[in-house]
């Protein structure tokens, strides 16, 4: 079967282009070959990239037993484990997804708001007035604090501090710029025996802490009264009345850390970078924007600065028809989030930061705005991440006056699986923060 057209450059050259200038390379190929393009790199067999919303819709609505997203995520198995929702396909994925959905549904989000505000307050109170600092590490600290409280249900103290340390150490390989490439080229062996041994030691240390907490939590007398995600997963039962195994719990908890830590932190950093360089947006936010406008700011941030560049599906079973081509089994299809979000026919002046795009009667839909993927594989924590971003942004704006340290936006850099601000979004705190207690009192009086 003939694959869609694509560059005939050697794989090593295409690999270099993806590492050094991915967006320019992809856009050039789209202009030359159209909305379905075949690429090939040193760490990927030929794969097909898709840039058209209608074709992406076909992929997202395709048969879950014929398009395997879990297989496309297999490189993360060394971190998240083989029972992770990210790696499962077919019926196993649907079972696990149903077990995990309730904690992330609807009004459940409100139970986590206090933890999100508290995490933001701790970060704000550590900032020095008048001194330039990088916002990304602060947002990473906030996101990890939220995970400790809302997901793990672990209060402040020595155990939380140790758990954080072990989480950071285990995630280090995928947070470095070339971490995932090394993972891919080494077949999951991290390039050397010494590095593999060190990673395995770190992962064992994290696993020991998680399995000990699973055992302790199963015996907790107040399990049914707790609102953290961990406790709700312990109580979850499938259609046959079966609970998650310890291994499944471990893998899903680590998955939630991987999917909700670096990604949300990066989204928050980008939101401030964009807002601080947009006087109109910043003025409206400081004037006390309503939830609808704040939501639009978050969505426009994730449009213009998507944290994940694309998602994947591996064709299995029967060939998959797409855009007039027949994609054979074994080929991965990649809807390109970055490219779709940058299409001028969908988003006029696509490089402009305009939250108003999401305030019109006909806002971008689920196939033109896809920062969390789509279909049955849409990120299970999407609502959690959007809510956390709104809460944290609002809290920081309530208490502080930040100013960009540079006249220009930070540059995009591929680091691990995410697209991060190269310099971490450098800012300056221009005046002492308003006291958290004063702000809490103001909220009570206005409610």
C-alpha positions as CSV (number, residue, x, y, z in Angstrom):
1,X,0.0,0.0,0.0
2,X,1.3,3.5,-0.9
3,X,1.7,5.8,2.1
4,X,0.9,9.5,1.8
5,X,3.6,11.6,0.2
6,X,6.4,13.0,2.3
7,X,10.0,14.2,2.4
8,X,12.6,11.8,0.9
9,X,15.4,13.0,3.1
10,X,17.4,10.4,4.9
11,X,16.1,9.6,8.4
12,X,19.1,11.1,10.1
13,X,18.3,14.4,8.4
14,X,14.6,14.3,9.3
15,X,15.6,13.4,12.9
16,X,17.8,16.5,13.1
17,X,15.0,18.7,11.6
18,X,12.5,17.4,14.3
19,X,15.0,18.0,17.1
20,X,16.3,21.4,15.9
21,X,13.5,23.2,13.9
22,X,10.4,20.9,14.2
23,X,7.7,23.5,13.5
24,X,9.4,25.0,10.5
25,X,10.1,21.6,9.0
26,X,6.6,20.3,9.6
27,X,5.0,23.4,8.1
28,X,7.3,23.3,5.1
29,X,6.3,19.7,4.4
30,X,2.6,20.5,4.9
31,X,2.8,23.3,2.3
32,X,4.5,20.9,-0.1
33,X,2.7,17.6,0.4
34,X,-0.7,18.6,1.9
35,X,-2.7,17.7,5.0
36,X,-1.5,14.1,5.3
37,X,2.3,13.6,5.2
38,X,4.6,10.6,5.8
39,X,7.8,11.2,7.8
40,X,10.5,8.9,9.1
41,X,13.1,9.5,11.8
42,X,15.9,7.5,13.5
43,X,13.6,6.7,16.4
44,X,10.4,6.1,14.5
45,X,9.4,3.8,11.7
46,X,7.5,5.7,8.9
47,X,4.6,7.6,10.5
48,X,1.8,9.7,9.1
49,X,1.2,13.2,10.4
50,X,-2.3,14.8,10.0
51,X,-3.1,18.5,9.8
52,X,-6.8,18.7,8.9
53,X,-9.6,18.8,11.5
54,X,-11.9,16.6,9.5
55,X,-9.2,14.0,9.1
56,X,-8.3,14.3,12.8
57,X,-12.0,13.8,13.6
58,X,-11.9,10.5,11.7
59,X,-8.8,9.4,13.7
60,X,-10.3,10.4,17.1
61,X,-13.6,8.6,16.2
62,X,-11.9,5.6,14.8
63,X,-12.3,2.1,16.3
64,X,-10.5,1.8,19.6
65,X,-9.5,-1.8,18.7
66,X,-8.0,-0.7,15.4
67,X,-6.2,2.5,16.5
68,X,-3.9,1.9,19.4
69,X,-3.0,5.0,21.4
70,X,-1.5,2.9,24.2
71,X,1.0,1.4,21.8
72,X,2.0,4.9,20.6
73,X,2.8,5.8,24.2
74,X,4.9,2.7,24.8
75,X,8.1,4.7,25.4
76,X,6.6,6.0,28.7
77,X,6.2,2.4,30.0
78,X,9.6,2.6,31.7
79,X,8.2,5.4,33.9
80,X,4.5,4.9,34.2
81,X,4.3,1.1,34.1
82,X,2.6,-1.4,31.9
83,X,-0.8,-1.1,33.6
84,X,-1.0,2.7,33.0
85,X,-4.0,4.1,31.3
86,X,-1.6,5.7,28.8
87,X,-0.4,2.3,27.6
88,X,-3.5,0.2,27.6
89,X,-5.7,-0.3,24.5
90,X,-9.1,-1.8,23.7
91,X,-11.3,-3.3,26.4
92,X,-8.5,-3.0,29.1
93,X,-8.3,0.7,28.4
94,X,-12.1,1.2,28.6
95,X,-12.3,-0.7,31.9
96,X,-9.5,1.4,33.5
97,X,-10.9,4.6,32.2
98,X,-14.3,4.0,33.6
99,X,-12.7,3.3,37.0
100,X,-10.7,6.5,36.9
101,X,-13.4,8.9,35.6
102,X,-15.4,9.7,38.8
103,X,-12.7,11.6,40.7
104,X,-12.3,14.0,37.7
105,X,-16.0,14.6,36.9
106,X,-18.0,17.7,37.4
107,X,-18.4,19.2,40.9
108,X,-15.6,17.0,42.2
109,X,-13.2,19.7,41.0
110,X,-14.5,22.1,43.7
111,X,-13.2,19.8,46.4
112,X,-9.6,20.4,45.2
113,X,-9.8,24.2,45.0
114,X,-8.5,24.9,48.5
115,X,-5.5,22.8,47.9
116,X,-4.8,24.6,44.6
117,X,-5.1,28.0,46.3
118,X,-2.9,27.0,49.2
119,X,-0.2,25.7,46.8
120,X,-0.3,29.0,45.0
121,X,0.0,30.9,48.3
122,X,3.1,29.0,49.4
123,X,4.8,29.8,46.1
124,X,3.8,33.5,46.2
125,X,5.1,33.9,49.7
126,X,8.5,32.6,48.7
127,X,9.1,35.3,46.0
128,X,11.4,38.2,46.7
129,X,10.3,41.7,45.7
130,X,12.3,43.3,43.0
131,X,14.4,40.3,42.1
132,X,14.1,38.6,38.7
133,X,13.2,34.9,38.8
134,X,12.0,32.1,36.5
135,X,8.3,31.4,36.8
136,X,8.3,27.8,35.5
137,X,10.0,26.2,38.5
138,X,7.5,28.0,40.7
139,X,4.6,26.6,38.7
140,X,6.2,23.1,38.9
141,X,6.3,23.4,42.6
142,X,2.6,24.5,42.7
143,X,1.6,21.6,40.4
144,X,3.4,19.0,42.5
145,X,1.9,20.4,45.7
146,X,-1.5,20.1,44.2
147,X,-0.8,16.5,43.2
148,X,0.4,15.6,46.7
149,X,-2.8,17.0,48.2
150,X,-5.6,16.4,45.6
151,X,-4.3,13.2,44.0
152,X,-2.3,11.5,46.7
153,X,-4.1,13.0,49.7
154,X,-0.8,13.4,51.6
155,X,-0.6,16.3,54.0
156,X,2.5,18.5,54.5
157,X,5.2,16.8,56.5
158,X,8.3,14.6,56.2
159,X,6.5,11.9,54.2
160,X,5.2,14.4,51.6
161,X,8.6,15.9,51.3
162,X,10.2,12.5,50.7
163,X,7.5,11.5,48.2
164,X,8.1,14.7,46.3
165,X,11.8,14.1,46.2
166,X,11.3,10.6,44.9
167,X,8.8,11.7,42.2
168,X,11.2,14.4,40.9
169,X,14.1,11.9,40.8
170,X,12.1,9.3,38.9
171,X,10.7,11.8,36.3
172,X,14.1,13.4,35.6
173,X,14.8,11.3,32.4
174,X,11.6,12.6,30.7
175,X,12.1,16.2,31.8
176,X,15.5,16.7,30.2
177,X,15.6,18.1,26.6
178,X,16.9,14.9,25.1
179,X,15.5,12.5,27.7
180,X,12.8,10.9,25.5
181,X,15.1,10.7,22.5
182,X,17.7,8.8,24.6
183,X,14.9,6.6,25.8
184,X,13.8,5.9,22.2
185,X,17.2,5.4,20.7
186,X,18.2,3.1,23.6
187,X,15.1,1.0,23.4
188,X,14.2,2.1,27.0
189,X,17.6,1.4,28.4
190,X,18.6,5.1,28.9
191,X,21.8,4.8,26.9
192,X,24.2,3.1,29.4
193,X,24.2,0.4,32.1
194,X,25.1,3.0,34.8
195,X,22.2,5.3,33.8
196,X,19.8,2.3,33.6
197,X,20.8,1.2,37.1
198,X,20.4,4.7,38.5
199,X,17.0,5.0,37.0
200,X,15.9,1.6,38.3
201,X,17.1,2.5,41.8
202,X,15.1,5.8,41.7
203,X,12.0,4.0,40.4
204,X,12.2,1.3,43.1
205,X,12.5,4.0,45.8
206,X,9.3,5.7,44.4
207,X,7.5,2.3,44.2
208,X,8.4,1.5,47.8
209,X,6.8,4.7,49.0
210,X,3.7,4.3,46.8
211,X,3.1,0.6,47.7
212,X,3.6,1.3,51.4
213,X,1.0,4.1,51.2
214,X,-1.4,1.8,49.3
215,X,-1.2,-0.7,52.1
216,X,-1.6,1.9,54.7
217,X,-4.5,3.6,52.9
218,X,-6.4,0.3,52.4
219,X,-6.6,0.0,56.2
220,X,-7.6,3.7,56.7
221,X,-10.9,3.9,58.7
222,X,-11.9,7.1,57.0
223,X,-11.3,6.0,53.4
224,X,-14.9,6.5,52.3
225,X,-14.9,10.1,53.7
226,X,-11.7,11.2,51.9
227,X,-12.0,13.2,48.7
228,X,-8.5,12.7,47.3
229,X,-8.2,10.8,43.9
230,X,-6.1,8.1,45.5
231,X,-8.7,7.1,48.0
232,X,-11.5,7.2,45.4
233,X,-9.5,4.9,43.2
234,X,-9.1,2.4,46.1
235,X,-12.9,2.4,46.4
236,X,-13.6,2.1,42.7
237,X,-15.1,-1.2,41.3
238,X,-15.5,-2.4,37.8
239,X,-18.7,-3.9,36.3
240,X,-17.7,-7.3,37.9
241,X,-17.2,-5.7,41.3
242,X,-13.4,-6.0,41.1
243,X,-11.1,-3.3,42.5
244,X,-7.9,-2.1,41.1
245,X,-4.8,-4.2,41.9
246,X,-1.9,-2.7,43.7
247,X,0.1,-2.6,40.5
248,X,-2.8,-0.8,38.7
249,X,-3.0,1.7,41.4
250,X,0.7,2.4,41.4
251,X,0.8,2.8,37.6
252,X,-2.2,5.1,37.5
253,X,-0.9,7.3,40.4
254,X,2.4,7.7,38.6
255,X,0.5,8.3,35.3
256,X,-1.4,11.2,37.0
257,X,1.9,12.6,38.2
258,X,3.5,12.4,34.7
259,X,0.4,13.7,32.9
260,X,-0.5,16.4,35.5
261,X,2.8,17.8,36.8
262,X,5.0,19.1,34.0
263,X,2.2,19.7,31.6
264,X,0.0,21.9,33.9
265,X,3.1,23.8,35.2
266,X,4.2,24.5,31.7
267,X,0.7,25.7,30.7
268,X,0.7,28.1,33.7
269,X,4.1,29.5,32.8
270,X,3.0,30.1,29.2
271,X,-0.2,31.8,30.4
272,X,1.7,34.4,32.4
273,X,4.3,34.8,29.6
274,X,1.5,35.6,27.1
275,X,-0.6,37.7,29.5
276,X,2.3,39.8,30.8
277,X,3.1,40.7,27.2
278,X,-0.5,41.6,26.3
279,X,-1.5,44.8,28.0
280,X,-5.2,44.5,27.1
281,X,-5.5,41.0,28.5
282,X,-3.5,41.8,31.6
283,X,-5.6,44.9,32.4
284,X,-8.8,42.9,32.1
285,X,-7.5,40.2,34.3
286,X,-6.3,42.6,37.0
287,X,-9.7,44.4,36.8
288,X,-11.3,41.2,38.1
289,X,-12.2,39.2,35.0
290,X,-15.1,36.8,35.3
291,X,-14.7,33.0,35.1
292,X,-15.7,33.0,31.5
293,X,-12.9,35.4,30.4
294,X,-10.4,33.6,32.6
295,X,-11.4,30.3,31.0
296,X,-10.9,31.9,27.6
297,X,-7.4,33.0,28.6
298,X,-6.5,29.5,29.6
299,X,-7.9,28.0,26.4
300,X,-6.1,30.6,24.2
301,X,-2.9,29.9,26.0
302,X,-3.2,26.2,25.3
303,X,-4.0,27.0,21.6
304,X,-1.0,29.3,20.9
305,X,1.3,27.4,23.2
306,X,0.2,23.7,23.3
307,X,2.2,21.8,25.9
308,X,2.2,18.6,23.9
309,X,3.0,18.9,20.2
310,X,0.9,15.9,19.0
311,X,-0.8,12.6,19.8
312,X,-0.5,9.2,18.2
313,X,-2.5,6.1,17.2
314,X,-0.9,2.9,15.8
315,X,-3.0,1.1,13.1
316,X,-3.7,-2.5,14.0
317,X,-5.9,-5.2,12.5
318,X,-7.4,-3.8,9.3
319,X,-5.8,-1.0,7.3
320,X,-7.3,2.4,8.1
321,X,-8.7,4.7,5.4
322,X,-7.7,8.3,5.8
323,X,-7.8,11.2,3.3
324,X,-7.9,9.0,0.3
325,X,-5.0,6.9,1.5
326,X,-5.0,3.4,3.0
327,X,-2.8,3.3,6.1
328,X,-1.5,-0.2,6.7
329,X,-1.2,-1.9,10.1
330,X,1.9,-1.0,12.1
331,X,2.0,2.6,10.9
332,X,1.5,5.4,13.5
333,X,-0.9,8.3,12.8
334,X,-0.1,11.6,14.5
335,X,-2.7,14.4,14.6
336,X,-0.5,17.5,14.9
337,X,-1.8,19.7,17.7
338,X,0.7,22.5,17.1
339,X,-0.1,22.7,13.4
340,X,-3.8,22.6,13.7
341,X,-3.7,25.3,16.4
342,X,-1.7,27.5,14.0
343,X,-3.8,27.3,10.9
344,X,-4.8,30.8,9.7
345,X,-8.0,29.6,8.1
346,X,-9.1,28.3,11.6
347,X,-7.6,31.1,13.7
348,X,-7.1,34.4,11.9
349,X,-3.8,36.0,13.0
350,X,-2.8,32.7,14.6
351,X,0.2,34.1,16.4
352,X,-1.8,36.8,18.2
353,X,-2.9,36.1,21.8
354,X,-6.7,36.7,21.6
355,X,-8.8,35.1,24.3
356,X,-11.9,36.6,22.6
357,X,-11.7,33.7,20.1
358,X,-13.3,31.5,22.8
359,X,-16.0,34.1,23.8
360,X,-17.9,34.0,20.5
361,X,-21.2,32.1,19.8
362,X,-19.3,29.6,17.7
363,X,-16.0,29.0,19.5
364,X,-13.3,26.5,18.3
365,X,-14.6,22.9,18.5
366,X,-13.2,19.6,19.7
367,X,-11.4,19.0,16.4
368,X,-9.8,22.4,16.0
369,X,-8.8,22.9,19.6
370,X,-7.1,19.7,20.8
371,X,-4.5,20.3,23.5
372,X,-5.8,17.2,25.4
373,X,-6.2,15.0,22.3
374,X,-9.7,13.6,21.6
375,X,-12.2,10.8,21.4
376,X,-12.0,8.0,24.0
377,X,-8.3,8.8,24.5
378,X,-8.9,12.5,25.5
379,X,-6.8,13.2,28.6
380,X,-8.7,12.1,31.6
381,X,-7.4,15.0,33.6
382,X,-8.3,17.7,31.2
383,X,-11.0,19.3,33.4
384,X,-8.7,19.1,36.4
385,X,-5.9,20.8,34.5
386,X,-8.2,23.6,33.2
387,X,-9.7,24.2,36.6
388,X,-6.2,24.2,38.3
389,X,-4.9,26.7,35.8
390,X,-7.9,29.0,36.4
391,X,-7.6,28.8,40.2
392,X,-3.8,29.4,40.2
393,X,-3.9,32.2,37.7
394,X,-6.7,34.0,39.6
395,X,-4.9,33.6,42.9
396,X,-1.6,34.9,41.7
397,X,-3.3,37.9,40.1
398,X,-5.3,38.6,43.3
399,X,-2.2,38.8,45.4
400,X,0.7,40.0,43.2
401,X,1.8,42.5,40.5
402,X,4.2,40.6,38.2
403,X,6.1,42.2,35.4
404,X,7.9,40.4,32.5
405,X,11.7,40.7,32.7
406,X,12.0,40.7,28.9
407,X,10.3,42.7,26.2
408,X,9.8,39.6,24.1
409,X,8.0,36.3,24.7
410,X,10.1,33.3,25.8
411,X,11.1,30.9,23.0
412,X,9.7,27.5,22.7
413,X,12.0,24.5,23.5
414,X,11.2,20.8,23.2
415,X,12.1,19.3,26.6
416,X,11.2,15.6,27.1
417,X,7.6,15.2,26.0
418,X,6.6,18.9,26.5
419,X,7.1,22.3,24.7
420,X,8.4,24.5,27.5
421,X,9.6,28.2,27.7
422,X,13.3,28.0,27.1
423,X,14.3,30.5,29.8
424,X,11.5,29.5,32.2
425,X,9.5,32.8,31.8
426,X,11.6,35.4,33.7
427,X,9.5,37.8,35.8
428,X,9.9,40.4,38.5
429,X,7.6,40.8,41.5
430,X,7.1,44.6,41.7
431,X,5.5,45.0,45.2
432,X,5.0,42.8,48.2
433,X,2.1,40.3,47.8
434,X,-1.2,41.1,49.4
435,X,-1.6,38.9,52.5
436,X,-3.3,35.6,51.8
437,X,-5.6,36.0,54.8
438,X,-6.7,39.5,53.6
439,X,-7.5,38.0,50.2
440,X,-9.5,35.1,51.7
441,X,-11.5,37.6,53.8
442,X,-12.3,39.5,50.6
443,X,-13.6,36.4,48.9
444,X,-15.9,35.6,51.9
445,X,-17.3,39.2,51.9
446,X,-18.0,39.1,48.2
447,X,-19.7,35.7,48.2
